[in-house]
């Protein structure tokens, strides 16, 4: 069976990957020195060989190729069980020396157990024994996908951050979908509460609309008449008074409306009528003053438009009120929301995986929506309203569970990002300190006086510095994609500019005080960033997990910055101090260096811009 053979091929890769990443330095992207990597290669190979039975060895417990498929499937299950045991042992061994790798092993083990790989393999063996080959082949395809995902988790250092990001985006999408369902359900509840009262309100609005239509018609008739200005002024004043009375009636009607939408529409109509009354007042005054007819009509036409607009608002609200009182229409609208809730619930409850946060209350919400729709269709408005209230409570519970899951994922995502950045910065720092040490040793001796060993040392320093530049570029990319901090990426970018300048000087070769000063500044910034990251991680670990207020605010507030603003401010200040010191040192130099002054001037402008942006954020 091809699927069975494919599982057997994947499994040794997974086991080897587990041993390989556990012992290899830099597995999570750490820029470990080359010597350390070379020193551990033997242990890595031994661990990988031990996990797979040794090069060329027959895997333990694997029957011959002509053995029954069920026996071969059982052998694979046993190897998975040994694989889980090895991962647990390695995670315990690496817990102190390599905590990040140990965490990754535990994640892989947790995923293996969450996906029930061993129990599914046992079920596959039973299916093969009973000759249910189609079912077995289908299930084997799922096991293969899960084993490949475990292999990817173990082998790819970027997977953890990417996985957390995808999980956060998925939860945010779920929250948006549930929020939309909540808003729809609330609208259904509000519409259902209107009931028979809505018909009475619709009739009242219809009477008001008829008054406004008559008033608009009389205003249009007056605008087209030519007569004694004093008579026209009096008639215009009468219409203005009637408009003011209609506005007062609309204000009373708006106050009587219990629903926000109806109150808002009626209040808007009132504002239109008041605007019309004011325009009519101005028209009457212009009639009285004997102003040209064109000026009078310039006030009358807007009054007519305001009245017609108010009529349209009232007619639209009247239609809504009548539609809301139709139980069949309301029941069908409720069923539409119930179907969308049911579809989302199916997405959140995959058959072979654990249900997502919020899935259970969302399922109950769908049931209550269905019950509400049925009661509406039967004309049982009170029972329908009770079911709708329960559906809203279930949707709120769904949102609460999603918010809590989001809070946890965001915290994990931030911790993963901080861990990845910290490991890379430590690697960069180790390389740059080694490079600076080499340059300091070679600096006093002129290049013409170097021995072959010293030339090789400079070449090694240049290669190590080039790798540090690559790692810094990776850090900048991670920070840019993370997106919650503005200042830190800019400071890393400035450090990168210095590192590239140092690379050019080292290649000349130049090992003097200028390039050493550049590297010293980079090292200072790296140490400051590492200190800020350590403090932030300590704060995260010390933060109580059950903070109720934090859980309530999760998701409602913007994503918390990777590092606090105080840390950014300290680094800005330190950068300014270092820039001042470099400027002073350059000013005291015996020979002027216009190019270096230009670089420092550009750096000062950049710091000023960063300070301005930080000030704007504070406001």
C-alpha positions in Angstrom: 0.0 0.0 0.0 1.6 3.3 -1.1 0.4 5.4 1.8 1.8 2.9 4.3 5.2 3.1 2.6 5.0 6.9 2.6 4.4 7.0 6.3 7.3 4.7 6.9 9.5 7.0 4.8 8.5 10.2 6.6 8.9 8.8 10.2 12.7 8.4 10.1 13.0 12.0 8.8 10.9 13.3 11.7 13.0 11.4 14.2 16.3 12.5 12.7 15.0 16.1 12.6 14.2 15.9 16.3 17.7 14.8 17.2 19.4 17.1 14.7 17.8 20.4 15.8 18.1 19.5 19.5 21.9 19.4 19.4 22.7 21.7 16.5 23.5 25.3 17.7 21.6 28.0 16.0 18.6 25.8 15.4 16.2 28.6 16.2 18.2 31.1 14.1 20.9 31.7 16.7 24.0 33.0 15.1 26.3 30.7 17.0 30.0 31.0 16.3 31.4 28.7 13.6 33.7 27.0 16.0 30.9 25.9 18.3 29.0 24.6 15.2 32.0 22.6 14.1 32.5 21.2 17.6 29.0 19.9 17.9 28.7 18.3 14.5 29.8 15.0 15.8 27.2 14.9 18.6 24.6 15.9 16.1 25.4 13.1 13.7 25.5 10.6 16.6 22.1 11.7 17.9 20.5 11.5 14.5 22.0 8.1 13.9 20.9 6.8 17.3 17.4 8.1 16.6 17.1 6.3 13.3 18.9 3.1 14.2 22.3 4.1 12.7 23.4 4.5 9.2 22.4 1.5 7.1 20.7 -0.2 10.0 17.3 -1.9 9.7 14.8 0.2 11.7 13.9 -1.5 15.0 10.7 -3.5 14.9 10.0 -3.1 11.2 8.8 -6.4 9.6 9.8 -7.6 6.2 8.3 -5.9 3.1 6.2 -9.0 2.4 4.6 -8.9 5.9 0.9 -8.2 6.1 0.0 -4.5 5.8 -1.6 -4.5 9.3 1.7 -5.7 10.9 3.7 -3.1 9.0 1.2 -0.5 10.1 1.5 -1.6 13.8 5.3 -1.4 13.5 4.9 2.2 12.4 2.7 3.0 15.4 5.3 1.5 17.7 8.0 3.7 16.1 5.8 6.7 16.6 5.5 5.8 20.3 9.3 5.5 20.6 9.6 8.8 18.8 7.3 10.5 21.3 9.4 9.0 24.2 12.6 10.3 22.6 11.2 13.8 22.2 10.2 13.9 25.8 13.6 12.7 27.0 15.4 15.2 24.7 13.2 18.0 25.9 14.0 17.2 29.5 17.8 17.0 28.7 17.8 20.4 26.9 15.5 22.2 29.3 18.3 24.2 30.9 21.0 24.4 28.3 18.8 24.9 25.2 15.4 26.1 26.5 14.1 27.3 23.1 15.0 24.0 21.4 13.4 22.1 24.3 10.3 24.2 24.0 10.1 23.3 20.3 10.4 19.7 21.1 7.6 20.0 23.6 5.5 21.8 21.0 6.1 18.9 18.5 5.2 16.4 21.1 2.1 18.3 22.1 1.0 18.4 18.4 1.6 14.7 18.0 -0.6 14.0 20.9 -3.2 16.6 20.0 -3.5 15.0 16.5 -3.9 11.6 18.1 -1.3 10.1 15.8 -0.7 6.9 17.7 -4.4 6.1 18.3 -5.2 6.8 14.6 -2.4 4.5 13.6 -3.9 1.8 15.8 -7.2 2.4 14.1 -5.4 2.1 10.7 -4.0 -1.3 11.8 -7.5 -2.5 12.6 -8.8 -1.3 9.3 -6.1 -3.1 7.4 -6.7 -6.3 9.4 -10.4 -6.1 8.5 -9.6 -5.3 4.8 -11.2 -1.9 4.9 -8.6 -0.6 2.4 -10.4 2.5 1.1 -11.0 3.8 4.6 -7.4 3.0 5.6 -5.9 4.8 2.6 -8.0 7.9 3.3 -7.0 8.0 7.0 -3.3 7.3 6.1 -3.3 10.5 3.9 -4.3 12.5 7.0 -1.6 10.9 9.1 1.0 11.7 6.5 -0.1 15.3 6.5 0.2 15.5 10.2 3.6 13.8 10.3 4.8 16.2 7.7 3.6 19.2 9.7 5.5 17.8 12.7 8.6 17.5 10.6 8.2 21.0 9.4 7.8 22.3 13.0 11.1 20.6 14.0 13.1 21.5 10.9 12.1 25.0 10.2 13.3 27.7 12.7 10.8 30.3 11.5 7.8 28.1 11.9 6.9 29.0 15.5 6.6 32.7 14.9 4.8 32.1 11.6 2.5 29.6 13.2 1.6 32.1 16.0 1.0 34.8 13.5 -1.3 32.6 11.5 -3.1 31.5 14.6 -3.6 35.2 15.7 -4.9 36.2 12.2 -7.3 33.2 12.2 -8.7 34.1 15.7 -9.1 37.7 14.6 -11.0 36.6 11.6 -13.2 34.4 13.8 -13.8 37.3 16.1 -14.9 39.6 13.3 -17.3 37.0 12.0 -18.8 36.4 15.4 -19.0 40.2 16.0 -21.0 40.5 12.8 -23.3 37.7 13.9 -23.8 39.5 17.3 -24.7 42.7 15.6 -27.1 41.0 13.2 -28.7 39.1 16.1 -29.1 42.3 18.1 -30.8 43.9 15.1 -33.2 41.0 15.0 -33.9 41.4 18.7 -34.6 45.1 18.3 -36.8 44.5 15.3 -38.8 41.8 17.1 -39.4 44.0 20.1 -41.2 46.5 18.0 -44.1 44.2 17.2 -47.5 45.7 17.2 -46.2 48.9 18.6 -44.2 49.4 15.4 -47.5 49.4 13.4 -48.9 52.2 15.6 -45.7 54.2 15.3 -45.7 53.6 11.5 -49.2 55.1 11.3 -48.1 58.1 13.3 -45.1 58.7 11.1 -47.4 58.3 8.1 -49.6 61.2 9.3 -46.6 63.4 9.9 -45.3 62.6 6.4 -48.6 63.6 5.0 -48.5 66.9 6.8 -45.1 67.6 5.4 -46.1 66.7 1.9 -49.0 69.1 2.1 -46.7 71.8 3.5 -44.1 71.3 0.7 -46.9 71.5 -1.9 -48.1 74.8 -0.4 -44.6 76.1 -0.3 -44.1 75.3 -4.0 -47.4 76.9 -4.8 -46.4 80.1 -3.0 -43.0 80.2 -4.7 -44.8 80.3 -8.1 -47.3 83.0 -7.2 -46.8 86.7 -8.0 -48.9 89.1 -5.8 -48.5 91.8 -3.2 -45.3 91.2 -1.3 -46.9 91.9 2.0 -49.6 89.3 1.3 -46.9 86.8 0.2 -44.9 87.6 3.3 -47.9 86.8 5.5 -48.6 83.6 3.8 -44.9 82.6 4.0 -45.0 83.4 7.7 -48.0 81.1 8.1 -46.2 78.3 6.4 -43.2 78.9 8.6 -45.3 78.6 11.7 -46.9 75.4 10.4 -43.3 74.0 9.7 -42.3 74.9 13.2 -45.3 73.1 14.6 -44.5 70.0 12.5 -40.9 70.1 13.8 -42.2 70.2 17.4 -44.5 67.2 16.6 -41.5 65.3 15.1 -39.4 66.1 18.2 -42.2 64.6 20.4 -42.5 61.6 18.1 -38.7 61.0 18.3 -38.8 61.1 22.1 -41.6 58.5 22.0 -39.6 56.1 19.8 -38.1 53.3 21.9 -35.7 52.0 19.3 -32.5 53.9 18.5 -32.9 53.5 14.7 -36.4 54.9 14.7 -35.5 57.7 17.1 -32.5 58.7 14.9 -34.5 58.7 11.7 -37.3 60.8 13.2 -34.8 63.2 14.8 -33.1 63.6 11.4 -36.5 64.4 9.8 -37.1 67.0 12.6 -33.8 68.7 11.8 -34.8 68.8 8.1 -38.1 70.5 9.0 -36.4 73.0 11.3 -34.0 73.9 8.6 -37.0 74.4 6.2 -38.7 76.6 8.8 -35.6 78.8 9.1 -35.4 79.1 5.4 -39.1 80.0 5.3 -38.5 82.7 7.9 -35.7 84.2 5.8 -38.0 84.1 2.8 -40.8 85.9 4.7 -38.3 88.6 5.8 -37.2 89.2 2.2 -40.8 89.4 1.0 -41.4 92.0 3.7 -38.2 94.0 2.8 -39.2 94.0 -0.9 -36.2 92.0 -2.0 -36.1 90.7 -5.6 -38.1 87.5 -6.2 -34.9 85.6 -7.1 -33.5 86.2 -3.6 -36.8 85.0 -2.0 -36.9 81.9 -4.2 -33.3 81.2 -3.2 -34.6 80.6 0.3 -37.8 78.8 -0.7 -36.3 76.1 -2.8 -34.0 74.8 -0.1 -37.0 74.8 2.3 -38.9 72.6 -0.2 -35.9 70.3 -0.5 -35.6 70.0 3.2 -39.3 69.1 3.5 -39.1 66.5 0.8 -36.0 65.0 2.5 -37.9 64.8 5.7 -40.8 63.0 4.0 -38.4 60.5 2.5 -36.9 59.8 5.9 -40.3 59.3 7.5 -41.5 57.0 4.6 -38.4 54.9 4.9 -38.7 54.5 8.6 -42.4 53.8 8.2 -41.5 51.0 5.8 -39.0 49.6 8.2 -41.5 49.6 11.0 -44.0 47.8 9.0 -41.5 45.3 7.7 -40.3 44.6 11.2 -43.9 43.8 12.3 -44.1 41.1 9.7 -43.4 37.9 11.6 -42.6 35.8 8.6 -40.1 38.3 7.3 -38.5 38.5 10.7 -38.4 34.7 11.0 -36.7 34.4 7.6 -34.1 37.1 8.5 -33.5 35.2 11.8 -32.9 32.0 9.9 -30.4 33.7 7.6 -28.3 34.6 10.6 -28.8 31.1 12.1 -27.5 29.6 8.9 -24.4 31.8 8.9 -23.8 30.9 12.6 -24.2 27.2 11.8 -21.7 27.5 8.9 -19.1 29.2 11.1 -19.7 26.6 13.9 -18.9 23.8 11.4 -15.6 25.6 10.5 -14.7 25.9 14.1 -15.4 22.2 14.9 -13.3 20.1 12.5 -14.0 16.4 12.7 -10.5 15.1 13.6 -9.2 18.1 15.7 -10.1 19.8 18.9 -12.8 22.5 18.6 -11.7 26.1 18.5 -12.3 28.5 21.3 -15.9 29.7 21.3 -17.2 26.8 19.2 -19.4 25.4 22.0 -21.3 28.6 22.9 -21.6 29.4 19.1 -23.3 26.1 18.6 -25.8 26.9 21.4 -26.3 30.3 19.8 -27.3 28.7 16.5 -29.8 26.4 18.3 -31.4 29.4 20.1 -31.6 31.3 16.8 -33.4 28.4 15.2 -35.8 28.3 18.2 -36.4 32.0 17.9 -37.2 31.8 14.2 -39.6 28.9 14.8 -41.5 30.9 17.5 -41.6 34.0 15.3 -43.2 32.0 12.5 -45.8 30.7 15.0 -46.5 34.3 16.2 -45.2 33.6 19.7 -43.3 36.9 20.1 -42.4 36.6 23.8 -40.9 33.1 23.4 -39.0 34.3 20.4 -37.6 37.3 22.3 -36.4 35.0 25.1 -34.6 32.7 22.6 -33.0 35.7 20.9 -31.7 37.0 24.3 -30.2 33.6 25.0 -28.6 33.6 21.5 -27.0 37.0 22.2 -25.7 35.7 25.6 -24.1 32.7 23.8 -22.6 35.0 21.2 -21.1 37.2 23.9 -19.6 34.1 25.5 -18.1 33.1 22.1 -16.5 36.5 21.8 -15.2 36.3 25.4 -13.5 32.9 24.7 -12.0 34.2 21.4 -10.7 37.3 23.2 -9.0 35.2 25.8 -7.5 33.0 23.2 -6.3 36.0 21.3 -4.7 37.4 24.4 -2.8 34.2 25.0 -1.7 33.9 21.3 -0.6 37.5 21.2 1.5 37.0 24.3 3.0 33.8 22.9 3.6 35.6 19.6 5.4 38.4 21.3 7.4 36.0 23.4 8.4 34.1 20.3 9.4 37.3 18.5 11.4 38.5 21.5 13.1 35.1 21.8 14.0 35.0 18.1 15.3 38.6 18.2 17.2 38.0 21.4 19.0 34.9 20.1 20.0 36.6 16.9 21.2 39.8 18.8 23.3 37.6 21.1 24.9 35.9 18.1 25.5 39.3 16.5 27.0 40.6 19.7 29.4 37.6 20.1 30.6 38.1 16.5 31.1 41.8 16.7 32.9 41.6 20.0 35.2 38.9 18.4 35.7 41.2 15.4 36.5 44.2 17.6 39.0 42.2 19.6 40.7 41.1 16.4 40.8 44.6 15.0 42.2 46.0 18.3 45.0 43.4 18.2 45.8 44.1 14.6 45.3 47.9 14.7 48.7 49.0 16.2 50.6 46.9 13.6 50.7 48.2 10.1 49.2 46.0 7.4 52.7 45.7 5.8 53.9 44.2 9.1 51.2 41.5 9.4 52.2 37.9 9.5 50.3 35.3 7.5 48.4 34.3 10.7 47.4 37.9 11.3 46.1 38.2 7.7 44.1 35.1 8.2 42.7 36.5 11.5 41.5 39.6 9.7 39.9 37.5 7.0 38.1 35.5 9.6 37.0 38.7 11.3 35.7 40.0 8.0 33.8 36.8 7.3 32.3 36.8 10.8 31.3 40.5 10.5 29.6 39.7 7.2 27.5 37.0 8.9 26.6 39.5 11.6 25.4 41.9 9.0 23.2 39.1 7.5 21.7 38.4 11.0 21.1 42.1 11.6 19.2 42.2 8.3 17.1 39.3 9.5 16.4 41.1 12.8 15.3 44.2 10.9 13.0 42.2 8.8 11.4 40.5 11.8 10.9 43.8 13.6 9.4 45.4 10.5 7.0 42.6 10.0 6.0 42.6 13.6 5.1 46.2 13.3 4.3 47.3 16.8 7.4 49.3 17.4 8.7 52.2 15.3 11.9 53.3 17.0 13.7 50.0 17.4 13.7 49.0 13.7 15.1 52.5 12.8 17.9 52.1 15.4 18.7 48.6 14.0 18.7 50.1 10.5 21.2 52.8 11.7 23.3 50.0 13.3 23.2 48.2 10.0 24.5 51.2 8.2 27.4 51.4 10.6 28.1 47.7 10.2 28.1 48.0 6.4 30.5 50.9 6.7 32.7 48.9 9.0 32.7 46.0 6.4 33.9 48.3 3.7 36.7 49.6 6.0 37.8 46.1 7.1 38.0 45.0 3.4 40.5 47.8 2.6 42.0 46.7 5.1 41.5 49.3 7.8 41.7 48.3 11.5 42.2 51.7 12.9 40.4 53.6 15.7 37.6 54.9 13.4 36.3 51.4 12.5 36.8 50.3 16.0 34.7 53.2 17.3 32.0 52.2 14.8 31.9 48.7 16.1 32.0 49.8 19.7 28.9 51.9 19.1 27.1 48.9 17.5 28.1 46.7 20.4 26.7 49.3 22.9 23.4 49.4 21.1 23.2 45.6 21.0 23.8 45.4 24.7 21.1 48.0 25.4 18.6 46.2 23.2 19.4 42.9 24.9 18.9 44.5 28.3 15.5 45.9 27.2 14.4 42.5 25.8 15.5 40.7 29.0 13.5 43.2 31.1 10.5 42.9 28.9 10.6 39.1 29.0 10.9 39.2 32.8 7.9 41.4 33.0 5.9 39.1 30.8 6.8 36.1 32.9 6.0 38.0 36.2 2.6 39.2 34.9 -0.3 37.3 36.5 -2.1 35.0 34.0 -5.5 35.6 35.6 -5.7 39.4 35.3 -9.4 39.9 34.8 -9.1 43.5 33.5 -6.4 42.4 31.1 -8.6 39.7 29.8 -11.5 42.1 29.3 -9.3 44.5 27.4 -7.7 41.8 25.2 -8.4 42.4 21.5 -10.3 45.7 22.2 -7.1 47.6 22.6 -4.3 48.0 20.0 -1.5 45.4 20.0 1.0 46.1 22.8 4.4 47.2 21.5 7.2 44.7 21.5 9.2 46.9 23.8 7.8 49.6 26.1 8.2 53.3 25.2 10.5 53.9 28.1 13.0 51.4 26.6 12.8 53.1 23.2 13.4 56.5 24.9 16.4 55.2 26.7 17.9 53.8 23.5 17.2 57.1 21.7 19.1 59.0 24.5 22.0 56.6 24.4 22.2 56.9 20.6 22.3 60.7 21.0 25.1 60.4 23.6 27.1 58.1 21.3 26.7 60.4 18.4 27.8 63.4 20.5 30.9 61.5 21.6 31.8 60.5 18.0 31.3 64.0 16.9 33.6 65.3 19.7 36.2 62.7 18.8 36.1 63.6 15.1 36.4 67.3 16.0 39.6 66.5 18.0 41.1 64.5 15.2 44.2 66.0 13.6 42.9 65.7 10.1 39.4 66.7 9.0 37.1 64.0 7.6 34.3 65.6 5.6 32.8 62.3 4.7 32.5 61.2 8.3 31.1 64.6 9.3 28.5 64.1 6.6 27.6 60.6 7.9 27.2 62.0 11.4 25.1 64.9 10.2 22.7 62.4 8.5 22.6 60.3 11.6 21.7 63.4 13.7 18.8 64.2 11.3 17.6 60.7 11.5 17.6 60.8 15.4 15.7 64.1 15.3 13.1 62.5 13.1 12.8 59.5 15.4 12.4 61.8 18.3 9.6 63.8 16.5 7.7 60.6 15.7 8.0 59.3 19.2 6.6 62.6 20.5 3.7 62.4 18.1 2.9 58.9 19.3 2.9 60.1 22.9 0.3 62.7 22.1 
